[in-house]
Amino acid sequence: MLSIHRIIEMAWEDRTPFAAIKVQFGLSEAEVIKIMRQNLNPKSFRNWRQRVNGRKTKSTSTQLTGYRHRCPTQGKRRPKPRK
């Protein structure tokens, strides 16, 4: 169940290519679309498909970063705890 939520999160992000989902979870683009269709509201699914359809950043040929997915908080500086 937790992995389905992670797959949906990665598919919803604009910068995460389908190839990254395939590497991490072993799912093809068609399988990801099927998961999205089953777990999103119909309107949300249509909005997602419209946004993703033809988007260059979802294919690996235009990705400069490769298959690596980054967490939004990764690499950000955190304040040091006060003593």
mmCIF file of the N, C-alpha and C atoms, coordinates in Angstrom:
data_MODEL
# 
_entry.id   MODEL 
# 
loop_
_atom_site.group_PDB 
_atom_site.id 
_atom_site.type_symbol 
_atom_site.label_atom_id 
_atom_site.label_alt_id 
_atom_site.label_comp_id 
_atom_site.label_asym_id 
_atom_site.label_entity_id 
_atom_site.label_seq_id 
_atom_site.pdbx_PDB_ins_code 
_atom_site.Cartn_x 
_atom_site.Cartn_y 
_atom_site.Cartn_z 
_atom_site.occupancy 
_atom_site.B_iso_or_equiv 
_atom_site.pdbx_formal_charge 
_atom_site.auth_seq_id 
_atom_site.auth_comp_id 
_atom_site.auth_asym_id 
_atom_site.auth_atom_id 
_atom_site.pdbx_PDB_model_num 
ATOM 1   N N  . MET A 1 1  ? 0.833   -1.192 0.000   1.00 0.00 ? 1  MET A N  1 
ATOM 2   C CA . MET A 1 1  ? 0.000   0.000  0.000   1.00 0.00 ? 1  MET A CA 1 
ATOM 3   C C  . MET A 1 1  ? 0.877   1.255  0.000   1.00 0.00 ? 1  MET A C  1 
ATOM 4   N N  . LEU A 1 2  ? 1.926   1.239  0.795   1.00 0.00 ? 2  LEU A N  1 
ATOM 5   C CA . LEU A 1 2  ? 2.811   2.400  0.859   1.00 0.00 ? 2  LEU A CA 1 
ATOM 6   C C  . LEU A 1 2  ? 3.478   2.639  -0.484  1.00 0.00 ? 2  LEU A C  1 
ATOM 7   N N  . SER A 1 3  ? 3.853   1.562  -1.196  1.00 0.00 ? 3  SER A N  1 
ATOM 8   C CA . SER A 1 3  ? 4.512   1.738  -2.483  1.00 0.00 ? 3  SER A CA 1 
ATOM 9   C C  . SER A 1 3  ? 3.567   2.328  -3.525  1.00 0.00 ? 3  SER A C  1 
ATOM 10  N N  . ILE A 1 4  ? 2.280   2.037  -3.457  1.00 0.00 ? 4  ILE A N  1 
ATOM 11  C CA . ILE A 1 4  ? 1.311   2.628  -4.381  1.00 0.00 ? 4  ILE A CA 1 
ATOM 12  C C  . ILE A 1 4  ? 1.265   4.135  -4.188  1.00 0.00 ? 4  ILE A C  1 
ATOM 13  N N  . HIS A 1 5  ? 1.277   4.573  -2.950  1.00 0.00 ? 5  HIS A N  1 
ATOM 14  C CA . HIS A 1 5  ? 1.284   6.013  -2.678  1.00 0.00 ? 5  HIS A CA 1 
ATOM 15  C C  . HIS A 1 5  ? 2.561   6.648  -3.215  1.00 0.00 ? 5  HIS A C  1 
ATOM 16  N N  . ARG A 1 6  ? 3.675   5.967  -3.090  1.00 0.00 ? 6  ARG A N  1 
ATOM 17  C CA . ARG A 1 6  ? 4.948   6.493  -3.588  1.00 0.00 ? 6  ARG A CA 1 
ATOM 18  C C  . ARG A 1 6  ? 4.955   6.542  -5.114  1.00 0.00 ? 6  ARG A C  1 
ATOM 19  N N  . ILE A 1 7  ? 4.391   5.525  -5.752  1.00 0.00 ? 7  ILE A N  1 
ATOM 20  C CA . ILE A 1 7  ? 4.298   5.508  -7.214  1.00 0.00 ? 7  ILE A CA 1 
ATOM 21  C C  . ILE A 1 7  ? 3.439   6.665  -7.702  1.00 0.00 ? 7  ILE A C  1 
ATOM 22  N N  . ILE A 1 8  ? 2.311   6.889  -7.049  1.00 0.00 ? 8  ILE A N  1 
ATOM 23  C CA . ILE A 1 8  ? 1.428   7.995  -7.422  1.00 0.00 ? 8  ILE A CA 1 
ATOM 24  C C  . ILE A 1 8  ? 2.141   9.326  -7.235  1.00 0.00 ? 8  ILE A C  1 
ATOM 25  N N  . GLU A 1 9  ? 2.859   9.470  -6.138  1.00 0.00 ? 9  GLU A N  1 
ATOM 26  C CA . GLU A 1 9  ? 3.595   10.708 -5.880  1.00 0.00 ? 9  GLU A CA 1 
ATOM 27  C C  . GLU A 1 9  ? 4.651   10.952 -6.956  1.00 0.00 ? 9  GLU A C  1 
ATOM 28  N N  . MET A 1 10 ? 5.395   9.914  -7.323  1.00 0.00 ? 10 MET A N  1 
ATOM 29  C CA . MET A 1 10 ? 6.426   10.061 -8.337  1.00 0.00 ? 10 MET A CA 1 
ATOM 30  C C  . MET A 1 10 ? 5.822   10.348 -9.713  1.00 0.00 ? 10 MET A C  1 
ATOM 31  N N  . ALA A 1 11 ? 4.703   9.701  -10.026 1.00 0.00 ? 11 ALA A N  1 
ATOM 32  C CA . ALA A 1 11 ? 4.046   9.926  -11.318 1.00 0.00 ? 11 ALA A CA 1 
ATOM 33  C C  . ALA A 1 11 ? 3.475   11.340 -11.401 1.00 0.00 ? 11 ALA A C  1 
ATOM 34  N N  . TRP A 1 12 ? 3.024   11.872 -10.290 1.00 0.00 ? 12 TRP A N  1 
ATOM 35  C CA . TRP A 1 12 ? 2.421   13.208 -10.262 1.00 0.00 ? 12 TRP A CA 1 
ATOM 36  C C  . TRP A 1 12 ? 3.475   14.308 -10.431 1.00 0.00 ? 12 TRP A C  1 
ATOM 37  N N  . GLU A 1 13 ? 4.704   14.033 -10.009 1.00 0.00 ? 13 GLU A N  1 
ATOM 38  C CA . GLU A 1 13 ? 5.776   15.026 -10.112 1.00 0.00 ? 13 GLU A CA 1 
ATOM 39  C C  . GLU A 1 13 ? 6.177   15.204 -11.569 1.00 0.00 ? 13 GLU A C  1 
ATOM 40  N N  . ASP A 1 14 ? 6.389   16.437 -11.984 1.00 0.00 ? 14 ASP A N  1 
ATOM 41  C CA . ASP A 1 14 ? 6.725   16.729 -13.372 1.00 0.00 ? 14 ASP A CA 1 
ATOM 42  C C  . ASP A 1 14 ? 8.131   16.278 -13.742 1.00 0.00 ? 14 ASP A C  1 
ATOM 43  N N  . ARG A 1 15 ? 9.056   16.353 -12.831 1.00 0.00 ? 15 ARG A N  1 
ATOM 44  C CA . ARG A 1 15 ? 10.463  16.082 -13.143 1.00 0.00 ? 15 ARG A CA 1 
ATOM 45  C C  . ARG A 1 15 ? 10.867  14.622 -13.001 1.00 0.00 ? 15 ARG A C  1 
ATOM 46  N N  . THR A 1 16 ? 10.003  13.769 -12.495 1.00 0.00 ? 16 THR A N  1 
ATOM 47  C CA . THR A 1 16 ? 10.347  12.358 -12.330 1.00 0.00 ? 16 THR A CA 1 
ATOM 48  C C  . THR A 1 16 ? 9.930   11.589 -13.579 1.00 0.00 ? 16 THR A C  1 
ATOM 49  N N  . PRO A 1 17 ? 10.871  11.043 -14.339 1.00 0.00 ? 17 PRO A N  1 
ATOM 50  C CA . PRO A 1 17 ? 10.518  10.311 -15.561 1.00 0.00 ? 17 PRO A CA 1 
ATOM 51  C C  . PRO A 1 17 ? 9.924   8.940  -15.235 1.00 0.00 ? 17 PRO A C  1 
ATOM 52  N N  . PHE A 1 18 ? 9.177   8.412  -16.195 1.00 0.00 ? 18 PHE A N  1 
ATOM 53  C CA . PHE A 1 18 ? 8.607   7.071  -16.021 1.00 0.00 ? 18 PHE A CA 1 
ATOM 54  C C  . PHE A 1 18 ? 9.708   6.025  -15.897 1.00 0.00 ? 18 PHE A C  1 
ATOM 55  N N  . ALA A 1 19 ? 10.848  6.281  -16.492 1.00 0.00 ? 19 ALA A N  1 
ATOM 56  C CA . ALA A 1 19 ? 11.964  5.330  -16.395 1.00 0.00 ? 19 ALA A CA 1 
ATOM 57  C C  . ALA A 1 19 ? 12.450  5.199  -14.956 1.00 0.00 ? 19 ALA A C  1 
ATOM 58  N N  . ALA A 1 20 ? 12.383  6.276  -14.175 1.00 0.00 ? 20 ALA A N  1 
ATOM 59  C CA . ALA A 1 20 ? 12.790  6.209  -12.768 1.00 0.00 ? 20 ALA A CA 1 
ATOM 60  C C  . ALA A 1 20 ? 11.837  5.310  -11.981 1.00 0.00 ? 20 ALA A C  1 
ATOM 61  N N  . ILE A 1 21 ? 10.560  5.377  -12.324 1.00 0.00 ? 21 ILE A N  1 
ATOM 62  C CA . ILE A 1 21 ? 9.572   4.508  -11.665 1.00 0.00 ? 21 ILE A CA 1 
ATOM 63  C C  . ILE A 1 21 ? 9.833   3.060  -12.070 1.00 0.00 ? 21 ILE A C  1 
ATOM 64  N N  . LYS A 1 22 ? 10.201  2.840  -13.325 1.00 0.00 ? 22 LYS A N  1 
ATOM 65  C CA . LYS A 1 22 ? 10.497  1.488  -13.789 1.00 0.00 ? 22 LYS A CA 1 
ATOM 66  C C  . LYS A 1 22 ? 11.717  0.916  -13.077 1.00 0.00 ? 22 LYS A C  1 
ATOM 67  N N  . VAL A 1 23 ? 12.735  1.731  -12.908 1.00 0.00 ? 23 VAL A N  1 
ATOM 68  C CA . VAL A 1 23 ? 13.952  1.261  -12.222 1.00 0.00 ? 23 VAL A CA 1 
ATOM 69  C C  . VAL A 1 23 ? 13.656  0.936  -10.765 1.00 0.00 ? 23 VAL A C  1 
ATOM 70  N N  . GLN A 1 24 ? 12.904  1.802  -10.102 1.00 0.00 ? 24 GLN A N  1 
ATOM 71  C CA . GLN A 1 24 ? 12.667  1.632  -8.667  1.00 0.00 ? 24 GLN A CA 1 
ATOM 72  C C  . GLN A 1 24 ? 11.614  0.570  -8.361  1.00 0.00 ? 24 GLN A C  1 
ATOM 73  N N  . PHE A 1 25 ? 10.545  0.500  -9.182  1.00 0.00 ? 25 PHE A N  1 
ATOM 74  C CA . PHE A 1 25 ? 9.435   -0.405 -8.871  1.00 0.00 ? 25 PHE A CA 1 
ATOM 75  C C  . PHE A 1 25 ? 9.208   -1.493 -9.914  1.00 0.00 ? 25 PHE A C  1 
ATOM 76  N N  . GLY A 1 26 ? 9.878   -1.403 -11.077 1.00 0.00 ? 26 GLY A N  1 
ATOM 77  C CA . GLY A 1 26 ? 9.714   -2.409 -12.121 1.00 0.00 ? 26 GLY A CA 1 
ATOM 78  C C  . GLY A 1 26 ? 8.406   -2.302 -12.879 1.00 0.00 ? 26 GLY A C  1 
ATOM 79  N N  . LEU A 1 27 ? 7.812   -1.111 -12.926 1.00 0.00 ? 27 LEU A N  1 
ATOM 80  C CA . LEU A 1 27 ? 6.529   -0.916 -13.598 1.00 0.00 ? 27 LEU A CA 1 
ATOM 81  C C  . LEU A 1 27 ? 6.721   -0.128 -14.889 1.00 0.00 ? 27 LEU A C  1 
ATOM 82  N N  . SER A 1 28 ? 6.042   -0.568 -15.948 1.00 0.00 ? 28 SER A N  1 
ATOM 83  C CA . SER A 1 28 ? 6.103   0.164  -17.209 1.00 0.00 ? 28 SER A CA 1 
ATOM 84  C C  . SER A 1 28 ? 5.191   1.383  -17.122 1.00 0.00 ? 28 SER A C  1 
ATOM 85  N N  . GLU A 1 29 ? 5.279   2.235  -18.137 1.00 0.00 ? 29 GLU A N  1 
ATOM 86  C CA . GLU A 1 29 ? 4.424   3.433  -18.177 1.00 0.00 ? 29 GLU A CA 1 
ATOM 87  C C  . GLU A 1 29 ? 2.953   3.046  -18.207 1.00 0.00 ? 29 GLU A C  1 
ATOM 88  N N  . ALA A 1 30 ? 2.606   2.006  -18.949 1.00 0.00 ? 30 ALA A N  1 
ATOM 89  C CA . ALA A 1 30 ? 1.209   1.553  -19.026 1.00 0.00 ? 30 ALA A CA 1 
ATOM 90  C C  . ALA A 1 30 ? 0.709   1.067  -17.659 1.00 0.00 ? 30 ALA A C  1 
ATOM 91  N N  . GLU A 1 31 ? 1.573   0.396  -16.918 1.00 0.00 ? 31 GLU A N  1 
ATOM 92  C CA . GLU A 1 31 ? 1.175   -0.081 -15.585 1.00 0.00 ? 31 GLU A CA 1 
ATOM 93  C C  . GLU A 1 31 ? 0.997   1.082  -14.609 1.00 0.00 ? 31 GLU A C  1 
ATOM 94  N N  . VAL A 1 32 ? 1.837   2.097  -14.739 1.00 0.00 ? 32 VAL A N  1 
ATOM 95  C CA . VAL A 1 32 ? 1.702   3.287  -13.891 1.00 0.00 ? 32 VAL A CA 1 
ATOM 96  C C  . VAL A 1 32 ? 0.386   3.991  -14.207 1.00 0.00 ? 32 VAL A C  1 
ATOM 97  N N  . ILE A 1 33 ? 0.057   4.098  -15.488 1.00 0.00 ? 33 ILE A N  1 
ATOM 98  C CA . ILE A 1 33 ? -1.201  4.724  -15.884 1.00 0.00 ? 33 ILE A CA 1 
ATOM 99  C C  . ILE A 1 33 ? -2.379  3.945  -15.320 1.00 0.00 ? 33 ILE A C  1 
ATOM 100 N N  . LYS A 1 34 ? -2.294  2.623  -15.343 1.00 0.00 ? 34 LYS A N  1 
ATOM 101 C CA . LYS A 1 34 ? -3.367  1.787  -14.794 1.00 0.00 ? 34 LYS A CA 1 
ATOM 102 C C  . LYS A 1 34 ? -3.532  2.017  -13.288 1.00 0.00 ? 34 LYS A C  1 
ATOM 103 N N  . ILE A 1 35 ? -2.416  2.116  -12.570 1.00 0.00 ? 35 ILE A N  1 
ATOM 104 C CA . ILE A 1 35 ? -2.459  2.388  -11.126 1.00 0.00 ? 35 ILE A CA 1 
ATOM 105 C C  . ILE A 1 35 ? -3.079  3.752  -10.860 1.00 0.00 ? 35 ILE A C  1 
ATOM 106 N N  . MET A 1 36 ? -2.674  4.740  -11.654 1.00 0.00 ? 36 MET A N  1 
ATOM 107 C CA . MET A 1 36 ? -3.223  6.088  -11.486 1.00 0.00 ? 36 MET A CA 1 
ATOM 108 C C  . MET A 1 36 ? -4.731  6.085  -11.749 1.00 0.00 ? 36 MET A C  1 
ATOM 109 N N  . ARG A 1 37 ? -5.165  5.382  -12.786 1.00 0.00 ? 37 ARG A N  1 
ATOM 110 C CA . ARG A 1 37 ? -6.584  5.320  -13.127 1.00 0.00 ? 37 ARG A CA 1 
ATOM 111 C C  . ARG A 1 37 ? -7.405  4.679  -11.991 1.00 0.00 ? 37 ARG A C  1 
ATOM 112 N N  . GLN A 1 38 ? -6.840  3.661  -11.364 1.00 0.00 ? 38 GLN A N  1 
ATOM 113 C CA . GLN A 1 38 ? -7.547  2.939  -10.303 1.00 0.00 ? 38 GLN A CA 1 
ATOM 114 C C  . GLN A 1 38 ? -7.590  3.710  -8.988  1.00 0.00 ? 38 GLN A C  1 
ATOM 115 N N  . ASN A 1 39 ? -6.612  4.573  -8.738  1.00 0.00 ? 39 ASN A N  1 
ATOM 116 C CA . ASN A 1 39 ? -6.488  5.194  -7.422  1.00 0.00 ? 39 ASN A CA 1 
ATOM 117 C C  . ASN A 1 39 ? -6.808  6.677  -7.372  1.00 0.00 ? 39 ASN A C  1 
ATOM 118 N N  . LEU A 1 40 ? -7.015  7.318  -8.520  1.00 0.00 ? 40 LEU A N  1 
ATOM 119 C CA . LEU A 1 40 ? -7.367  8.733  -8.530  1.00 0.00 ? 40 LEU A CA 1 
ATOM 120 C C  . LEU A 1 40 ? -8.838  8.917  -8.877  1.00 0.00 ? 40 LEU A C  1 
ATOM 121 N N  . ASN A 1 41 ? -9.371  10.050 -8.490  1.00 0.00 ? 41 ASN A N  1 
ATOM 122 C CA . ASN A 1 41 ? -10.717 10.409 -8.933  1.00 0.00 ? 41 ASN A CA 1 
ATOM 123 C C  . ASN A 1 41 ? -10.684 10.559 -10.445 1.00 0.00 ? 41 ASN A C  1 
ATOM 124 N N  . PRO A 1 42 ? -11.806 10.308 -11.141 1.00 0.00 ? 42 PRO A N  1 
ATOM 125 C CA . PRO A 1 42 ? -11.804 10.429 -12.605 1.00 0.00 ? 42 PRO A CA 1 
ATOM 126 C C  . PRO A 1 42 ? -11.323 11.795 -13.108 1.00 0.00 ? 42 PRO A C  1 
ATOM 127 N N  . LYS A 1 43 ? -11.743 12.865 -12.474 1.00 0.00 ? 43 LYS A N  1 
ATOM 128 C CA . LYS A 1 43 ? -11.331 14.207 -12.904 1.00 0.00 ? 43 LYS A CA 1 
ATOM 129 C C  . LYS A 1 43 ? -9.838  14.416 -12.655 1.00 0.00 ? 43 LYS A C  1 
ATOM 130 N N  . SER A 1 44 ? -9.340  13.948 -11.508 1.00 0.00 ? 44 SER A N  1 
ATOM 131 C CA . SER A 1 44 ? -7.910  14.062 -11.213 1.00 0.00 ? 44 SER A CA 1 
ATOM 132 C C  . SER A 1 44 ? -7.083  13.266 -12.215 1.00 0.00 ? 44 SER A C  1 
ATOM 133 N N  . PHE A 1 45 ? -7.571  12.082 -12.571 1.00 0.00 ? 45 PHE A N  1 
ATOM 134 C CA . PHE A 1 45 ? -6.856  11.266 -13.550 1.00 0.00 ? 45 PHE A CA 1 
ATOM 135 C C  . PHE A 1 45 ? -6.807  11.965 -14.901 1.00 0.00 ? 45 PHE A C  1 
ATOM 136 N N  . ARG A 1 46 ? -7.931  12.514 -15.347 1.00 0.00 ? 46 ARG A N  1 
ATOM 137 C CA . ARG A 1 46 ? -7.959  13.224 -16.633 1.00 0.00 ? 46 ARG A CA 1 
ATOM 138 C C  . ARG A 1 46 ? -7.019  14.423 -16.627 1.00 0.00 ? 46 ARG A C  1 
ATOM 139 N N  . ASN A 1 47 ? -7.014  15.170 -15.529 1.00 0.00 ? 47 ASN A N  1 
ATOM 140 C CA . ASN A 1 47 ? -6.105  16.315 -15.419 1.00 0.00 ? 47 ASN A CA 1 
ATOM 141 C C  . ASN A 1 47 ? -4.644  15.863 -15.471 1.00 0.00 ? 47 ASN A C  1 
ATOM 142 N N  . TRP A 1 48 ? -4.328  14.782 -14.778 1.00 0.00 ? 48 TRP A N  1 
ATOM 143 C CA . TRP A 1 48 ? -2.960  14.262 -14.777 1.00 0.00 ? 48 TRP A CA 1 
ATOM 144 C C  . TRP A 1 48 ? -2.552  13.798 -16.175 1.00 0.00 ? 48 TRP A C  1 
ATOM 145 N N  . ARG A 1 49 ? -3.426  13.039 -16.854 1.00 0.00 ? 49 ARG A N  1 
ATOM 146 C CA . ARG A 1 49 ? -3.118  12.538 -18.189 1.00 0.00 ? 49 ARG A CA 1 
ATOM 147 C C  . ARG A 1 49 ? -2.926  13.686 -19.173 1.00 0.00 ? 49 ARG A C  1 
ATOM 148 N N  . GLN A 1 50 ? -3.751  14.702 -19.047 1.00 0.00 ? 50 GLN A N  1 
ATOM 149 C CA . GLN A 1 50 ? -3.628  15.851 -19.941 1.00 0.00 ? 50 GLN A CA 1 
ATOM 150 C C  . GLN A 1 50 ? -2.296  16.559 -19.716 1.00 0.00 ? 50 GLN A C  1 
ATOM 151 N N  . ARG A 1 51 ? -1.891  16.674 -18.455 1.00 0.00 ? 51 ARG A N  1 
ATOM 152 C CA . ARG A 1 51 ? -0.638  17.349 -18.126 1.00 0.00 ? 51 ARG A CA 1 
ATOM 153 C C  . ARG A 1 51 ? 0.581   16.526 -18.541 1.00 0.00 ? 51 ARG A C  1 
ATOM 154 N N  . VAL A 1 52 ? 0.523   15.216 -18.352 1.00 0.00 ? 52 VAL A N  1 
ATOM 155 C CA . VAL A 1 52 ? 1.667   14.341 -18.611 1.00 0.00 ? 52 VAL A CA 1 
ATOM 156 C C  . VAL A 1 52 ? 1.795   13.998 -20.096 1.00 0.00 ? 52 VAL A C  1 
ATOM 157 N N  . ASN A 1 53 ? 0.694   13.952 -20.782 1.00 0.00 ? 53 ASN A N  1 
ATOM 158 C CA . ASN A 1 53 ? 0.697   13.526 -22.179 1.00 0.00 ? 53 ASN A CA 1 
ATOM 159 C C  . ASN A 1 53 ? 1.575   14.452 -23.029 1.00 0.00 ? 53 ASN A C  1 
ATOM 160 N N  . GLY A 1 54 ? 2.635   13.911 -23.571 1.00 0.00 ? 54 GLY A N  1 
ATOM 161 C CA . GLY A 1 54 ? 3.527   14.672 -24.426 1.00 0.00 ? 54 GLY A CA 1 
ATOM 162 C C  . GLY A 1 54 ? 4.541   15.534 -23.693 1.00 0.00 ? 54 GLY A C  1 
ATOM 163 N N  . ARG A 1 55 ? 4.591   15.441 -22.375 1.00 0.00 ? 55 ARG A N  1 
ATOM 164 C CA . ARG A 1 55 ? 5.539   16.245 -21.593 1.00 0.00 ? 55 ARG A CA 1 
ATOM 165 C C  . ARG A 1 55 ? 6.943   15.697 -21.780 1.00 0.00 ? 55 ARG A C  1 
ATOM 166 N N  . LYS A 1 56 ? 7.851   16.586 -22.163 1.00 0.00 ? 56 LYS A N  1 
ATOM 167 C CA . LYS A 1 56 ? 9.222   16.154 -22.432 1.00 0.00 ? 56 LYS A CA 1 
ATOM 168 C C  . LYS A 1 56 ? 9.946   15.670 -21.184 1.00 0.00 ? 56 LYS A C  1 
ATOM 169 N N  . THR A 1 57 ? 9.641   16.235 -20.035 1.00 0.00 ? 57 THR A N  1 
ATOM 170 C CA . THR A 1 57 ? 10.382  15.878 -18.822 1.00 0.00 ? 57 THR A CA 1 
ATOM 171 C C  . THR A 1 57 ? 10.026  14.494 -18.300 1.00 0.00 ? 57 THR A C  1 
ATOM 172 N N  . LYS A 1 58 ? 8.981   13.882 -18.828 1.00 0.00 ? 58 LYS A N  1 
ATOM 173 C CA . LYS A 1 58 ? 8.627   12.537 -18.390 1.00 0.00 ? 58 LYS A CA 1 
ATOM 174 C C  . LYS A 1 58 ? 9.397   11.469 -19.169 1.00 0.00 ? 58 LYS A C  1 
ATOM 175 N N  . SER A 1 59 ? 10.122  11.858 -20.215 1.00 0.00 ? 59 SER A N  1 
ATOM 176 C CA . SER A 1 59 ? 10.932  10.885 -20.950 1.00 0.00 ? 59 SER A CA 1 
ATOM 177 C C  . SER A 1 59 ? 12.392  11.066 -20.564 1.00 0.00 ? 59 SER A C  1 
ATOM 178 N N  . THR A 1 60 ? 13.137  9.983  -20.560 1.00 0.00 ? 60 THR A N  1 
ATOM 179 C CA . THR A 1 60 ? 14.521  10.036 -20.087 1.00 0.00 ? 60 THR A CA 1 
ATOM 180 C C  . THR A 1 60 ? 15.459  10.668 -21.090 1.00 0.00 ? 60 THR A C  1 
ATOM 181 N N  . SER A 1 61 ? 15.069  10.768 -22.349 1.00 0.00 ? 61 SER A N  1 
ATOM 182 C CA . SER A 1 61 ? 15.983  11.319 -23.343 1.00 0.00 ? 61 SER A CA 1 
ATOM 183 C C  . SER A 1 61 ? 16.286  12.790 -23.076 1.00 0.00 ? 61 SER A C  1 
ATOM 184 N N  . THR A 1 62 ? 15.383  13.501 -22.396 1.00 0.00 ? 62 THR A N  1 
ATOM 185 C CA . THR A 1 62 ? 15.615  14.915 -22.113 1.00 0.00 ? 62 THR A CA 1 
ATOM 186 C C  . THR A 1 62 ? 16.048  15.153 -20.676 1.00 0.00 ? 62 THR A C  1 
ATOM 187 N N  . GLN A 1 63 ? 16.185  14.091 -19.902 1.00 0.00 ? 63 GLN A N  1 
ATOM 188 C CA . GLN A 1 63 ? 16.569  14.236 -18.503 1.00 0.00 ? 63 GLN A CA 1 
ATOM 189 C C  . GLN A 1 63 ? 18.076  14.372 -18.375 1.00 0.00 ? 63 GLN A C  1 
ATOM 190 N N  . LEU A 1 64 ? 18.510  15.381 -17.686 1.00 0.00 ? 64 LEU A N  1 
ATOM 191 C CA . LEU A 1 64 ? 19.937  15.548 -17.437 1.00 0.00 ? 64 LEU A CA 1 
ATOM 192 C C  . LEU A 1 64 ? 20.372  14.816 -16.178 1.00 0.00 ? 64 LEU A C  1 
ATOM 193 N N  . THR A 1 65 ? 19.442  14.591 -15.267 1.00 0.00 ? 65 THR A N  1 
ATOM 194 C CA . THR A 1 65 ? 19.780  13.991 -13.987 1.00 0.00 ? 65 THR A CA 1 
ATOM 195 C C  . THR A 1 65 ? 19.732  12.470 -14.002 1.00 0.00 ? 65 THR A C  1 
ATOM 196 N N  . GLY A 1 66 ? 19.250  11.856 -15.062 1.00 0.00 ? 66 GLY A N  1 
ATOM 197 C CA . GLY A 1 66 ? 19.177  10.402 -15.128 1.00 0.00 ? 66 GLY A CA 1 
ATOM 198 C C  . GLY A 1 66 ? 17.985  9.863  -14.362 1.00 0.00 ? 66 GLY A C  1 
ATOM 199 N N  . TYR A 1 67 ? 18.164  8.732  -13.704 1.00 0.00 ? 67 TYR A N  1 
ATOM 200 C CA . TYR A 1 67 ? 17.063  8.044  -13.045 1.00 0.00 ? 67 TYR A CA 1 
ATOM 201 C C  . TYR A 1 67 ? 16.908  8.408  -11.573 1.00 0.00 ? 67 TYR A C  1 
ATOM 202 N N  . ARG A 1 68 ? 17.708  9.294  -11.082 1.00 0.00 ? 68 ARG A N  1 
ATOM 203 C CA . ARG A 1 68 ? 17.714  9.587  -9.649  1.00 0.00 ? 68 ARG A CA 1 
ATOM 204 C C  . ARG A 1 68 ? 16.541  10.474 -9.271  1.00 0.00 ? 68 ARG A C  1 
ATOM 205 N N  . HIS A 1 69 ? 15.821  10.065 -8.251  1.00 0.00 ? 69 HIS A N  1 
ATOM 206 C CA . HIS A 1 69 ? 14.728  10.881 -7.728  1.00 0.00 ? 69 HIS A CA 1 
ATOM 207 C C  . HIS A 1 69 ? 15.211  11.551 -6.457  1.00 0.00 ? 69 HIS A C  1 
ATOM 208 N N  . ARG A 1 70 ? 14.917  12.829 -6.313  1.00 0.00 ? 70 ARG A N  1 
ATOM 209 C CA . ARG A 1 70 ? 15.363  13.560 -5.132  1.00 0.00 ? 70 ARG A CA 1 
ATOM 210 C C  . ARG A 1 70 ? 14.177  13.941 -4.274  1.00 0.00 ? 70 ARG A C  1 
ATOM 211 N N  . CYS A 1 71 ? 14.351  13.786 -2.996  1.00 0.00 ? 71 CYS A N  1 
ATOM 212 C CA . CYS A 1 71 ? 13.364  14.219 -2.020  1.00 0.00 ? 71 CYS A CA 1 
ATOM 213 C C  . CYS A 1 71 ? 13.387  15.744 -1.962  1.00 0.00 ? 71 CYS A C  1 
ATOM 214 N N  . PRO A 1 72 ? 12.217  16.405 -1.755  1.00 0.00 ? 72 PRO A N  1 
ATOM 215 C CA . PRO A 1 72 ? 12.196  17.868 -1.709  1.00 0.00 ? 72 PRO A CA 1 
ATOM 216 C C  . PRO A 1 72 ? 13.100  18.465 -0.628  1.00 0.00 ? 72 PRO A C  1 
ATOM 217 N N  . THR A 1 73 ? 13.348  17.726 0.448   1.00 0.00 ? 73 THR A N  1 
ATOM 218 C CA . THR A 1 73 ? 14.173  18.256 1.524   1.00 0.00 ? 73 THR A CA 1 
ATOM 219 C C  . THR A 1 73 ? 15.639  17.864 1.394   1.00 0.00 ? 73 THR A C  1 
ATOM 220 N N  . GLN A 1 74 ? 15.962  17.055 0.397   1.00 0.00 ? 74 GLN A N  1 
ATOM 221 C CA . GLN A 1 74 ? 17.332  16.588 0.228   1.00 0.00 ? 74 GLN A CA 1 
ATOM 222 C C  . GLN A 1 74 ? 18.227  17.733 -0.223  1.00 0.00 ? 74 GLN A C  1 
ATOM 223 N N  . GLY A 1 75 ? 19.352  17.881 0.436   1.00 0.00 ? 75 GLY A N  1 
ATOM 224 C CA . GLY A 1 75 ? 20.320  18.882 0.055   1.00 0.00 ? 75 GLY A CA 1 
ATOM 225 C C  . GLY A 1 75 ? 20.057  20.267 0.617   1.00 0.00 ? 75 GLY A C  1 
ATOM 226 N N  . LYS A 1 76 ? 18.967  20.430 1.348   1.00 0.00 ? 76 LYS A N  1 
ATOM 227 C CA . LYS A 1 76 ? 18.688  21.742 1.925   1.00 0.00 ? 76 LYS A CA 1 
ATOM 228 C C  . LYS A 1 76 ? 19.379  21.854 3.275   1.00 0.00 ? 76 LYS A C  1 
ATOM 229 N N  . ARG A 1 77 ? 19.859  23.027 3.539   1.00 0.00 ? 77 ARG A N  1 
ATOM 230 C CA . ARG A 1 77 ? 20.544  23.242 4.815   1.00 0.00 ? 77 ARG A CA 1 
ATOM 231 C C  . ARG A 1 77 ? 19.525  23.390 5.928   1.00 0.00 ? 77 ARG A C  1 
ATOM 232 N N  . ARG A 1 78 ? 19.840  22.741 6.995   1.00 0.00 ? 78 ARG A N  1 
ATOM 233 C CA . ARG A 1 78 ? 18.970  22.821 8.166   1.00 0.00 ? 78 ARG A CA 1 
ATOM 234 C C  . ARG A 1 78 ? 19.716  23.588 9.255   1.00 0.00 ? 78 ARG A C  1 
ATOM 235 N N  . PRO A 1 79 ? 19.001  24.384 10.021  1.00 0.00 ? 79 PRO A N  1 
ATOM 236 C CA . PRO A 1 79 ? 19.691  25.126 11.086  1.00 0.00 ? 79 PRO A CA 1 
ATOM 237 C C  . PRO A 1 79 ? 20.252  24.162 12.127  1.00 0.00 ? 79 PRO A C  1 
ATOM 238 N N  . LYS A 1 80 ? 21.404  24.546 12.664  1.00 0.00 ? 80 LYS A N  1 
ATOM 239 C CA . LYS A 1 80 ? 22.006  23.727 13.703  1.00 0.00 ? 80 LYS A CA 1 
ATOM 240 C C  . LYS A 1 80 ? 21.213  23.900 14.992  1.00 0.00 ? 80 LYS A C  1 
ATOM 241 N N  . PRO A 1 81 ? 21.064  22.813 15.744  1.00 0.00 ? 81 PRO A N  1 
ATOM 242 C CA . PRO A 1 81 ? 20.324  22.920 17.000  1.00 0.00 ? 81 PRO A CA 1 
ATOM 243 C C  . PRO A 1 81 ? 21.085  23.802 18.000  1.00 0.00 ? 81 PRO A C  1 
ATOM 244 N N  . ARG A 1 82 ? 20.327  24.544 18.755  1.00 0.00 ? 82 ARG A N  1 
ATOM 245 C CA . ARG A 1 82 ? 20.934  25.397 19.766  1.00 0.00 ? 82 ARG A CA 1 
ATOM 246 C C  . ARG A 1 82 ? 21.369  24.568 20.961  1.00 0.00 ? 82 ARG A C  1 
ATOM 247 N N  . LYS A 1 83 ? 22.461  24.979 21.554  1.00 0.00 ? 83 LYS A N  1 
ATOM 248 C CA . LYS A 1 83 ? 22.968  24.242 22.715  1.00 0.00 ? 83 LYS A CA 1 
ATOM 249 C C  . LYS A 1 83 ? 22.539  24.900 23.988  1.00 0.00 ? 83 LYS A C  1 
# 
